[in-house]
Structure formats: structure tokens, C-alpha cells
Amino acid sequence: MDMTSIDLTPFFISFKLAFFTTLILLFISIPLAYFLSNYKGKLKLILESIFSLPIVLPPTVLGYYLLIGFSKISDNLAFTFTGILIASIIYSFPFMFNPILSAIENFDKSLIEASYSLKKTRFETLKSVILPNIKPAIFTGIVIAFGHTIGEFGVVLMVGGSIDGVTKVASIAIYDYTETLEYGLANFYSLVLLIFSFLILFSVNIINRRMNVRY
């Protein structure tokens, strides 16, 4: 394999996509998890099921419906970076949301009640009492959501295609190189993602073991 033929752009797009997806999910998941943990209505089970749906939903199904939705909203979303970013946010959402929700629901309620007794608002309680004590869950959500986005294939391919420098992420590059029988390049990209995936899981296990936390 000629190393000069390796295009690092797909890796850059993958990491760029994972960074913005994870950042947006962090700001969405924390308040939403806090709301759902306090919500006692009849729709709670339905909401939890909807939020976790991307875990079991085939990526091509989600990608198909997103394409249909994009075509009705705007012609400028499909086959763009913005389009695959929206798709990634939806597809990776439960991997950020679920660890945070679990941590908040299992948080010591007496500490929350003590905060309320001191006239702290829900927002103040979340910021100063809950969040500092669920850092391992937040870290787990960040790392897993980031790693999951790096490895996305089906949704990104359906929504973004394989446009060089725009939507062609590393996982799609592997597919393209395999299709053209360029196995050396496909192996290089695969090996990089394999090592990265291992490091993701290893770091999560290290943090959880040190914090004695399991999610």
C-alpha cells in the first residue's frame, strides 16, 4: 500500500461530525434527562421508548425517514454535512442520554430534598448538587456518543452519500475502498477505527472502575 495515497480527509470529517454531535447532545441530554427523571406522567414509558428507539432501529430505516423529512423541509439538507449532523444527533442520542438519565434517577434523593429545603431552584439544584456528582455518567455518555458517531455508517450513507470532502466519513471510505478492491487502504482505515474503538471502551472502563460506577 502506497502511504501517499492515504486520504486523511474522511478521518477529519468523522472527528468533526463526532465533536459537534457530542457537544450538541450534551446540551440537549442533561436538561431532558433531568426533566424526564422528575416526570411522573403516563407518557413517561412512551417517551423513554422513543428516546431509546435509535438503539434498535435499523440505520437504513432512520436514514430513509430522515431523507423523506429533509425533502419536505428543505432541499439543502440531504447530502450535506448539516444533514449528516442532524442524522447523527438523532442516531447517537440514546448513547448520551441513557447514562445521564440513569445516574440522575439513581441519585440520592435526600440531597435533592436538602437543596430544595435551602430554597434552591431546580436549575440551581441540577447545577450545584446533581451534575458535580454524576460526572462519571456524563463522561461515559460523552465518550460513547463520540465513539458511536465515529463508527456510523448506514445513517450517514443514506442521508449524506459519499461526497469527498463533505460527507465521506471514515466508515464510508472503508466501504468505498472495499468496493473498488483496494483492500490495503480499506485495512488501514479499518485498523485505525478498530484501535480507536478499543481505546474508547478501555477509557470508559477505567473511569467507571475508578469511580466504582456501572451503567
Helices and strands as residue ranges (DSSP letters): G 3-5, H 9-38, H 44-56, H 59-73, H 81-105, H 109-117, H 122-125, I 126-130, G 131-133, H 135-150, H 154-160, H 170-179, H 183-211
